[in-house]
Amino acid sequence: MKTAISRPLRALTLLAGFAAAATGHASERYADRPETQQFIEEMQQRHGFDKDALTYIFRRAEYLPSVIKYISPPKDPGVRSWQRYRSRFIEPVRIKAGVAFWDRHADTIRTASEKYGVPEEIIVGIIGVETIYGRNTGNFQAVSALATLAFDYPRRAELFRGELESLLLMAREQHRDPLDYQGSYAGALGLPQFLPSSVRNYAVDFDGDGQIDLLGSPKDAIGSVARYMQMHGWEAGGPVAVRASLDSDTNLAPLLAKDITPAFDSATLASHGVRAMSSAEGAGKAAFVELVTPGQDSEYWLGYQNFYVITRYNRSSFYAMSVFQLGEAVKAARAAAASGKDNQARAR
């Protein structure tokens, strides 16, 4: 089975390869590297790709030093700050954009929520945190970004070789040139920033046009986010997170040891001096979540199964709480706007 690369493109392989000028890094000519050639052979053997077509693609792929810069841990990480992190996402511009996005796609969001059991505000929160509702989807060529990470970032090479494989398979399934995809420095795509493997495993054609397009079709993006949450264990109608109160002599170490895994029932939490500050109907086990801000008291929350599911998107309690709180903030702003319109109408 061949890729979607046309015969004319394959005929231009050598010309295109020599036309791509190197800028000083050996990795820029990926097609000439032994590990890339091995990858091409594996793709040919496992999936029936055309060797010349893949060689053409990797002659066009470039080493992107900025990708390594962005993905590498900071040399001096400092202390994480929840309030600083939160301020990036729960802020007026993103909330206003969220209200507009929700109003524009209200029917689709409602339909996806009903079909997959995921609250509308969670769907809106994820797309808002990821790309400000499509404003920032990334401008890196996905093939080059993933090749850079697959062949020049050893600490996570296996993961990104898998994503590079998924990108090529996805392009063949979607009848697209792999070189056309644009996304984040990590190869994430579209409004919800799905990695290629997630596109293949979880994305849906929610607008019914016969193809999945997470960049050009907000309907596909909305439906795919909801399905992703459902398939990772979202409990319809269940709580996400509630604030927790602590006794003054609480020993936090045993509770924090489980990180974001919902491992504690209410009786166990109570025995450690921890209680929910509001009711969480249908709640099961919870994780004990500490949100640290230097120079301020930490915030303590109980994160339930649905909070954990959000971390399957990004393994971070800061991330999951930002999705939750942005969704709630957009929901409140939208309700306030609707109430204001109703009051104006009645005043007339």
ZAMI-844556 format. One record per residue: residue in one letter; x, y, z of N, C-alpha, C in turn. Coordinates in steps of 0.1 Angstrom, whole numbers, padded with zeros to 4 digits, always signed. Layout:
aXYZXYZXYZ
...
This chain:
m+0008-0012+0000+0000+0000+0000+0009+0012+0000
k+0006+0022-0009+0014+0034-0011+0009+0045-0002
t+0018+0055+0000+0014+0067+0007+0006+0076-0003
a+0001+0087+0002-0006+0096-0007+0003+0105-0014
i+0016+0104-0014+0025+0112-0021+0024+0109-0036
s+0023+0119-0044+0020+0117-0058+0033+0113-0066
r+0032+0107-0078+0044+0103-0086+0052+0116-0089
p+0046+0127-0093+0055+0139-0096+0063+0143-0084
l+0057+0142-0072+0065+0146-0060+0077+0136-0058
r+0074+0124-0060+0085+0114-0059+0096+0116-0069
a+0092+0121-0081+0102+0123-0092+0111+0135-0088
l+0106+0143-0079+0114+0155-0076+0122+0153-0063
t+0123+0140-0059+0130+0138-0046+0144+0143-0045
l+0152+0140-0055+0166+0144-0054+0168+0159-0055
l+0160+0165-0064+0161+0179-0066+0157+0186-0053
a+0146+0182-0047+0142+0188-0034+0152+0186-0023
g+0158+0174-0023+0167+0171-0012+0180+0180-0013
f+0185+0182-0025+0197+0191-0026+0193+0206-0025
a+0181+0209-0028+0177+0223-0027+0175+0228-0012
a+0174+0218-0003+0172+0222+0011+0186+0224+0017
a+0189+0237+0018+0203+0240+0023+0204+0237+0038
a+0215+0232+0041+0218+0229+0055+0222+0242+0062
t+0219+0243+0075+0223+0255+0083+0232+0251+0094
g+0239+0240+0093+0250+0237+0103+0247+0226+0112
h+0236+0219+0111+0233+0208+0120+0231+0195+0111
a+0239+0185+0115+0239+0173+0107+0225+0167+0106
s+0216+0169+0115+0203+0163+0115+0194+0169+0105
e+0197+0180+0098+0188+0186+0089+0186+0177+0077
r+0196+0168+0073+0194+0159+0062+0190+0146+0068
y+0178+0145+0073+0174+0133+0080+0174+0121+0071
a+0171+0122+0058+0171+0110+0050+0184+0103+0049
d+0195+0111+0051+0209+0105+0050+0213+0098+0063
r+0206+0099+0074+0210+0094+0086+0206+0079+0088
p+0215+0071+0094+0212+0056+0095+0199+0054+0103
e+0197+0061+0114+0185+0058+0122+0172+0062+0114
t+0173+0072+0106+0161+0075+0097+0159+0065+0087
q+0170+0060+0081+0168+0050+0071+0163+0037+0077
q+0167+0034+0089+0161+0022+0096+0146+0025+0099
f+0142+0037+0103+0128+0040+0105+0120+0038+0092
i+0126+0043+0081+0119+0041+0068+0117+0027+0064
e+0127+0019+0067+0126+0004+0064+0115-0002+0072
e+0115+0002+0085+0104-0004+0094+0091+0001+0089
m+0089+0013+0085+0076+0017+0080+0072+0010+0067
q+0082+0007+0059+0080-0001+0047+0075-0015+0050
q+0082-0021+0060+0079-0035+0063+0066-0037+0071
r+0064-0028+0080+0052-0029+0089+0039-0024+0082
h+0041-0013+0074+0029-0007+0070+0028-0005+0054
g+0038-0011+0047+0037-0010+0033+0040+0003+0026
f+0047+0012+0033+0049+0025+0027+0060+0024+0016
d+0059+0033+0007+0068+0034-0004+0081+0040+0001
k+0092+0033-0001+0105+0038+0004+0109+0052-0002
d+0107+0053-0015+0111+0066-0021+0103+0077-0016
a+0090+0075-0014+0081+0085-0009+0086+0090+0005
l+0089+0080+0013+0093+0084+0027+0107+0091+0026
t+0116+0087+0017+0129+0093+0016+0127+0108+0012
y+0118+0110+0003+0114+0124-0001+0110+0132+0011
i+0101+0126+0019+0096+0134+0030+0108+0138+0040
f+0116+0128+0042+0127+0131+0052+0138+0139+0046
r+0139+0141+0033+0148+0151+0027+0142+0165+0029
r+0129+0166+0030+0123+0179+0032+0123+0182+0047
a+0123+0173+0056+0122+0175+0070+0135+0182+0075
e+0133+0192+0084+0145+0199+0089+0146+0198+0104
y+0159+0198+0108+0161+0199+0123+0157+0213+0128
l+0149+0213+0138+0144+0226+0144+0150+0228+0158
p+0160+0235+0159+0166+0237+0173+0157+0243+0183
s+0147+0251+0178+0138+0258+0187+0129+0247+0194
v+0126+0236+0187+0118+0225+0192+0125+0219+0205
i+0138+0217+0203+0146+0212+0215+0146+0222+0226
k+0147+0234+0223+0147+0245+0233+0134+0245+0241
y+0123+0244+0234+0110+0245+0240+0106+0233+0248
i+0111+0221+0244+0107+0209+0251+0116+0206+0262
s+0128+0211+0262+0138+0207+0273+0134+0214+0286
p+0136+0207+0297+0133+0212+0310+0142+0224+0313
p+0138+0235+0320+0146+0246+0322+0158+0242+0331
k+0169+0249+0328+0181+0246+0336+0180+0250+0350
d+0172+0261+0352+0169+0266+0366+0154+0267+0368
p+0148+0255+0371+0133+0255+0371+0126+0264+0381
g+0133+0267+0392+0127+0276+0402+0115+0269+0409
v+0107+0276+0415+0096+0271+0423+0083+0273+0414
r+0075+0262+0413+0063+0264+0405+0053+0272+0413
s+0045+0280+0406+0035+0289+0412+0022+0287+0406
w+0012+0282+0414-0002+0280+0409-0008+0293+0405
q-0006+0304+0412-0013+0316+0409-0007+0322+0396
r+0006+0321+0394+0012+0325+0381+0007+0317+0370
y+0007+0304+0372+0002+0295+0361-0013+0298+0358
r-0021+0299+0368-0035+0302+0367-0038+0315+0359
s-0030+0325+0362-0032+0338+0355-0030+0338+0340
r-0023+0328+0335-0022+0326+0321-0034+0322+0314
f-0043+0315+0321-0055+0309+0315-0068+0315+0319
i-0070+0318+0332-0082+0323+0337-0081+0338+0337
e-0083+0344+0325-0081+0359+0324-0091+0364+0313
p-0093+0377+0313-0104+0383+0305-0104+0379+0290
v-0092+0380+0284-0092+0377+0269-0097+0363+0266
r-0092+0353+0274-0096+0339+0271-0110+0337+0275
i-0115+0343+0286-0129+0341+0290-0138+0347+0279
k-0135+0359+0275-0143+0365+0264-0144+0357+0252
a-0132+0352+0248-0131+0343+0236-0139+0330+0238
g-0139+0325+0250-0146+0313+0253-0161+0315+0252
v-0166+0326+0257-0181+0329+0256-0184+0330+0241
a-0176+0337+0233-0179+0338+0218-0179+0324+0212
f-0169+0316+0215-0168+0303+0209-0180+0294+0213
w-0184+0295+0226-0195+0287+0231-0208+0291+0224
d-0210+0305+0223-0222+0310+0216-0222+0305+0201
r-0211+0306+0195-0210+0303+0180-0213+0288+0178
h-0209+0279+0187-0210+0265+0185-0219+0258+0196
a-0229+0265+0201-0237+0260+0212-0243+0247+0209
d-0249+0246+0197-0256+0233+0194-0246+0221+0193
t-0235+0224+0187-0225+0213+0186-0220+0209+0200
i-0217+0219+0208-0212+0216+0222-0222+0208+0230
r-0235+0212+0229-0245+0206+0236-0247+0191+0231
t-0246+0189+0218-0248+0176+0213-0236+0167+0217
a-0224+0172+0217-0212+0164+0221-0213+0161+0236
s-0218+0170+0244-0219+0168+0258-0229+0157+0261
e-0241+0157+0254-0251+0148+0256-0247+0134+0251
k-0239+0133+0240-0235+0120+0235-0225+0113+0243
y-0215+0121+0248-0204+0115+0255-0204+0117+0270
g-0214+0125+0275-0215+0126+0290-0205+0135+0296
v-0199+0144+0288-0189+0153+0294-0195+0167+0294
p-0194+0174+0305-0200+0187+0307-0195+0197+0296
e-0204+0206+0291-0201+0215+0281-0189+0224+0285
e-0189+0228+0298-0178+0237+0302-0164+0230+0302
i-0164+0217+0304-0151+0210+0303-0146+0210+0289
i-0155+0208+0279-0151+0208+0265-0145+0222+0262
v-0153+0232+0266-0149+0246+0263-0136+0249+0270
g-0134+0244+0283-0122+0247+0290-0110+0241+0284
i-0110+0229+0279-0099+0223+0272-0094+0230+0260
i-0104+0233+0251-0100+0240+0239-0095+0254+0242
g-0100+0261+0252-0095+0274+0256-0081+0273+0262
v-0078+0264+0270-0065+0263+0276-0055+0259+0265
e-0059+0250+0256-0049+0245+0246-0046+0256+0235
t-0056+0263+0230-0053+0271+0218-0060+0285+0218
i-0066+0288+0229-0075+0301+0229-0085+0300+0218
y-0091+0288+0217-0102+0286+0207-0098+0288+0193
g-0086+0282+0190-0081+0282+0177-0072+0294+0173
r-0069+0303+0182-0061+0314+0179-0046+0311+0179
n-0042+0300+0186-0028+0297+0187-0026+0281+0185
t-0026+0277+0173-0026+0262+0171-0011+0258+0167
g-0002+0267+0166+0012+0263+0163+0015+0265+0149
n+0028+0269+0146+0032+0271+0132+0045+0263+0129
f+0046+0251+0135+0057+0243+0132+0053+0232+0122
q+0061+0229+0113+0058+0218+0104+0059+0205+0112
a+0048+0197+0113+0047+0186+0122+0058+0175+0119
v+0060+0173+0106+0070+0163+0102+0084+0167+0108
s+0088+0179+0106+0101+0184+0111+0102+0184+0126
a+0091+0189+0132+0091+0189+0147+0092+0175+0153
l+0085+0165+0147+0085+0152+0152+0098+0145+0149
a+0104+0147+0137+0117+0142+0133+0128+0147+0143
t+0127+0160+0146+0137+0165+0155+0136+0158+0168
l+0124+0156+0173+0122+0149+0186+0125+0134+0186
a+0122+0128+0175+0124+0114+0173+0139+0110+0172
f+0146+0119+0165+0160+0115+0162+0171+0124+0169
d+0166+0134+0176+0176+0143+0182+0172+0147+0196
y+0163+0140+0202+0160+0142+0216+0159+0129+0223
p+0170+0123+0227+0171+0109+0231+0162+0106+0243
r+0160+0115+0252+0153+0112+0264+0138+0108+0262
r+0133+0113+0250+0119+0109+0247+0118+0104+0232
a+0128+0099+0227+0129+0095+0213+0118+0084+0210
e+0117+0075+0219+0107+0064+0216+0093+0069+0214
l+0089+0078+0224+0076+0084+0223+0074+0091+0209
f+0083+0099+0205+0081+0107+0194+0083+0099+0181
r+0091+0089+0181+0091+0080+0169+0077+0074+0167
g+0071+0070+0178+0057+0065+0177+0048+0076+0171
e+0049+0088+0175+0041+0099+0170+0044+0102+0156
l+0057+0101+0152+0060+0103+0138+0054+0092+0129
e+0054+0080+0134+0048+0069+0127+0033+0071+0126
s+0027+0076+0137+0012+0079+0136+0009+0090+0127
l+0018+0100+0126+0015+0111+0116+0015+0106+0102
l+0025+0098+0099+0025+0092+0085+0013+0083+0082
l+0009+0075+0092-0003+0067+0090-0015+0076+0089
m-0016+0086+0097-0028+0095+0096-0028+0102+0083
a-0017+0107+0078-0017+0113+0065-0022+0104+0054
r-0018+0092+0054-0022+0082+0044-0037+0080+0045
e-0042+0078+0058-0056+0076+0060-0065+0088+0056
q-0059+0100+0057-0066+0112+0054-0064+0117+0040
h-0055+0109+0032-0052+0113+0018-0046+0127+0018
r-0036+0130+0027-0030+0142+0027-0015+0141+0026
d-0008+0151+0022+0007+0151+0022+0011+0153+0036
p+0020+0144+0041+0024+0146+0055+0031+0159+0058
l+0037+0165+0047+0044+0177+0049+0035+0189+0051
d+0022+0187+0049+0013+0199+0050+0008+0202+0065
y+0010+0192+0074+0005+0194+0087+0013+0205+0095
q+0007+0214+0102+0013+0224+0110+0007+0222+0124
g+0016+0224+0134+0011+0223+0148+0021+0228+0158
s+0021+0223+0170+0029+0228+0181+0043+0222+0179
y+0053+0227+0188+0066+0222+0187+0067+0207+0191
a+0057+0202+0197+0057+0188+0200+0048+0179+0190
g+0044+0186+0180+0037+0179+0169+0022+0177+0172
a+0016+0185+0182+0002+0185+0185-0005+0193+0175
l-0018+0189+0172-0025+0194+0160-0039+0200+0163
g-0042+0210+0157-0056+0215+0157-0060+0223+0169
l-0073+0226+0170-0079+0233+0181-0076+0226+0194
p-0078+0213+0195-0076+0206+0208-0061+0201+0210
q-0052+0204+0200-0038+0200+0202-0037+0185+0205
f-0043+0176+0196-0041+0162+0197-0028+0158+0191
l-0020+0149+0197-0009+0143+0191-0014+0134+0180
p-0006+0130+0170-0011+0122+0159-0018+0109+0164
s-0012+0102+0174-0017+0090+0179-0031+0092+0185
s-0033+0103+0191-0047+0106+0197-0057+0109+0186
v-0052+0116+0175-0061+0118+0164-0066+0105+0158
r-0057+0095+0157-0061+0082+0151-0069+0074+0161
n-0067+0076+0174-0074+0067+0183-0087+0073+0189
y-0088+0086+0189-0099+0092+0196-0107+0103+0188
a-0101+0108+0178-0108+0119+0170-0120+0113+0162
v-0130+0122+0160-0142+0118+0153-0146+0128+0143
d-0152+0123+0132-0158+0132+0122-0172+0136+0127
f-0172+0147+0135-0184+0151+0142-0193+0160+0133
d-0187+0165+0122-0196+0173+0113-0201+0165+0101
g-0197+0152+0101-0203+0143+0091-0199+0145+0077
d-0187+0152+0074-0183+0155+0060-0174+0144+0055
g-0172+0133+0062-0164+0122+0057-0149+0123+0060
q-0145+0133+0067-0131+0134+0071-0129+0141+0085
i-0118+0138+0091-0115+0144+0104-0106+0156+0102
d-0110+0167+0107-0102+0179+0105-0103+0187+0118
l-0093+0186+0127-0093+0192+0140-0089+0207+0139
l-0084+0211+0128-0080+0225+0126-0091+0233+0119
g-0096+0228+0108-0106+0236+0101-0121+0234+0105
s-0123+0223+0113-0137+0220+0117-0138+0221+0132
p-0143+0232+0138-0146+0232+0152-0155+0221+0157
k-0164+0217+0148-0173+0206+0152-0165+0193+0154
d-0156+0190+0146-0147+0178+0148-0139+0179+0160
a-0134+0192+0163-0126+0194+0175-0134+0192+0188
i-0146+0197+0188-0155+0196+0199-0159+0182+0202
g-0163+0175+0192-0167+0161+0194-0155+0152+0198
s-0143+0155+0193-0132+0147+0196-0127+0149+0210
v-0128+0161+0215-0124+0164+0229-0134+0156+0238
a-0146+0157+0235-0156+0150+0244-0154+0135+0243
r-0151+0129+0232-0149+0115+0230-0136+0111+0237
y-0126+0119+0236-0113+0116+0243-0116+0115+0258
m-0123+0124+0264-0126+0124+0278-0134+0111+0282
q-0144+0108+0274-0152+0096+0277-0144+0084+0276
m-0135+0082+0266-0128+0070+0265-0116+0069+0275
h-0113+0080+0282-0104+0079+0293-0110+0077+0307
g-0123+0075+0307-0130+0071+0319-0138+0082+0326
w-0143+0092+0318-0151+0103+0324-0164+0097+0329
e-0167+0101+0342-0179+0096+0348-0190+0107+0346
a-0200+0104+0338-0211+0113+0335-0218+0117+0348
g-0219+0130+0351-0226+0134+0362-0218+0135+0375
g-0205+0130+0374-0197+0130+0386-0190+0143+0388
p-0185+0145+0400-0178+0158+0403-0164+0158+0397
v-0158+0170+0396-0145+0172+0391-0135+0174+0403
a-0138+0185+0411-0129+0188+0422-0137+0198+0431
v-0134+0197+0444-0139+0206+0454-0128+0210+0464
r-0129+0222+0469-0119+0227+0479-0120+0218+0491
a-0108+0217+0498-0107+0209+0510-0102+0217+0522
s-0107+0214+0533-0103+0220+0546-0094+0210+0553
l-0084+0215+0561-0075+0207+0568-0075+0210+0583
d-0074+0200+0591-0071+0203+0605-0057+0208+0607
s-0055+0215+0618-0042+0222+0620-0030+0212+0621
d-0033+0200+0625-0022+0190+0628-0022+0179+0617
t-0027+0182+0605-0028+0173+0594-0014+0169+0589
n-0011+0156+0588+0002+0152+0581-0001+0150+0567
l+0005+0158+0558+0001+0158+0544+0009+0147+0536
a+0021+0143+0541+0029+0135+0533+0022+0122+0528
p+0015+0114+0536+0009+0102+0531-0002+0105+0520
l-0008+0117+0521-0018+0120+0511-0012+0125+0498
l-0002+0132+0499+0005+0137+0487+0013+0127+0479
a+0016+0116+0486+0024+0105+0480+0017+0099+0468
k+0004+0099+0468-0004+0093+0457-0005+0103+0445
d+0000+0115+0446+0000+0125+0435-0015+0127+0431
i-0017+0125+0418-0031+0129+0412-0040+0117+0411
t-0036+0105+0416-0044+0093+0415-0055+0094+0426
p-0068+0092+0422-0079+0093+0432-0078+0080+0440
a-0072+0081+0452-0069+0068+0460-0076+0068+0473
f-0082+0079+0478-0087+0080+0492-0102+0082+0492
d-0109+0074+0500-0123+0076+0502-0125+0087+0513
s-0137+0091+0516-0139+0102+0525-0136+0098+0539
a-0138+0086+0543-0134+0082+0557-0119+0082+0559
t-0111+0078+0549-0097+0079+0550-0092+0093+0551
l-0098+0101+0542-0094+0116+0543-0097+0122+0556
a-0109+0119+0561-0113+0124+0574-0104+0119+0585
s-0099+0107+0584-0090+0102+0595-0076+0110+0594
h-0073+0116+0583-0061+0124+0582-0064+0139+0584
g-0077+0142+0588-0080+0156+0591-0084+0164+0578
v-0088+0158+0568-0092+0164+0555-0106+0162+0552
r-0113+0173+0549-0128+0172+0545-0131+0181+0533
a-0141+0177+0526-0145+0185+0515-0153+0197+0520
m-0150+0209+0514-0157+0221+0519-0171+0223+0513
s-0174+0215+0503-0188+0215+0497-0191+0201+0493
s-0204+0198+0492-0208+0185+0488-0204+0181+0474
a-0200+0169+0472-0197+0164+0458-0206+0152+0455
e-0217+0155+0450-0227+0144+0448-0221+0133+0439
g-0223+0121+0443-0218+0109+0435-0203+0107+0436
a-0197+0114+0445-0182+0113+0446-0177+0100+0451
g-0167+0095+0445-0160+0083+0449-0147+0087+0456
k-0137+0079+0453-0124+0082+0458-0118+0095+0452
a-0109+0101+0459-0103+0114+0455-0088+0114+0457
a-0082+0122+0449-0068+0126+0451-0067+0138+0460
f-0057+0139+0468-0055+0151+0476-0045+0160+0468
v-0050+0171+0464-0042+0180+0455-0038+0193+0462
e-0025+0195+0462-0019+0208+0467-0015+0216+0456
l-0020+0229+0456-0016+0239+0445-0007+0249+0452
v+0005+0249+0449+0015+0257+0457+0018+0270+0450
t+0018+0281+0458+0022+0294+0453+0033+0299+0463
p+0045+0302+0458+0055+0307+0468+0051+0320+0475
g+0053+0320+0488+0049+0332+0495+0035+0333+0499
q+0027+0323+0495+0012+0323+0499+0009+0309+0504
d-0002+0309+0511-0007+0296+0515-0011+0287+0503
s-0008+0274+0504-0012+0265+0493-0028+0264+0493
e-0033+0261+0481-0047+0257+0480-0048+0242+0481
y-0058+0237+0488-0059+0222+0489-0073+0219+0483
w-0073+0209+0474-0085+0204+0467-0086+0189+0468
l-0098+0184+0466-0100+0170+0463-0103+0168+0449
g-0095+0161+0442-0097+0158+0428-0102+0144+0426
y-0114+0143+0420-0121+0130+0418-0117+0124+0404
q-0124+0113+0401-0121+0106+0389-0121+0115+0377
n-0130+0124+0376-0130+0133+0364-0119+0143+0364
f-0114+0147+0375-0102+0155+0376-0090+0147+0370
y-0089+0134+0374-0079+0126+0370-0079+0124+0355
v-0092+0123+0349-0093+0121+0335-0087+0133+0327
i-0090+0145+0332-0084+0157+0326-0069+0156+0326
t-0063+0150+0336-0048+0149+0336-0043+0139+0326
r-0052+0131+0320-0048+0122+0309-0045+0130+0296
y-0050+0142+0296-0047+0151+0285-0033+0158+0287
n-0030+0161+0299-0018+0167+0303-0016+0164+0318
r-0005+0156+0321-0003+0151+0335+0001+0162+0344
s-0008+0170+0348-0005+0181+0357-0017+0186+0364
s-0016+0187+0378-0027+0191+0385-0030+0206+0382
f-0020+0214+0379-0021+0228+0375-0030+0229+0362
y-0026+0220+0353-0033+0220+0340-0048+0216+0342
a-0051+0205+0349-0064+0201+0351-0073+0211+0358
m-0067+0218+0369-0074+0228+0376-0077+0240+0367
s-0068+0243+0358-0070+0255+0349-0081+0252+0339
v-0082+0240+0334-0093+0236+0325-0106+0237+0333
f-0106+0231+0345-0118+0232+0353-0123+0246+0356
q-0114+0254+0360-0117+0268+0364-0120+0277+0352
l-0113+0275+0341-0116+0283+0329-0130+0279+0324
g-0133+0267+0324-0147+0263+0320-0158+0269+0328
e-0155+0269+0341-0165+0275+0351-0166+0290+0349
a-0154+0296+0346-0154+0311+0344-0162+0315+0331
v-0160+0307+0321-0167+0310+0308-0182+0307+0310
k-0185+0297+0317-0199+0294+0319-0206+0305+0327
a-0199+0310+0337-0205+0321+0345-0206+0334+0337
a-0196+0337+0329-0196+0349+0321-0207+0348+0310
r-0209+0336+0305-0220+0335+0295-0233+0336+0301
a-0235+0330+0313-0248+0332+0320-0251+0346+0323
a-0240+0353+0328-0242+0367+0331-0246+0376+0319
a-0240+0373+0308-0243+0380+0296-0257+0377+0291
a-0262+0365+0292-0275+0362+0289-0285+0368+0298
s-0282+0369+0311-0291+0375+0321-0292+0390+0318
g-0280+0396+0314-0281+0411+0311-0289+0414+0299
k-0289+0405+0289-0297+0407+0277-0312+0405+0281
d-0315+0396+0290-0329+0394+0294-0334+0406+0301
n-0326+0412+0310-0330+0423+0317-0332+0436+0308
q-0324+0437+0298-0325+0448+0288-0338+0446+0281
a-0341+0433+0277-0353+0431+0269-0366+0434+0278
r-0365+0430+0291-0377+0433+0299-0379+0448+0302
a-0367+0455+0302-0368+0470+0305-0374+0477+0293
r-0373+0471+0281-0380+0478+0270-0395+0476+0270
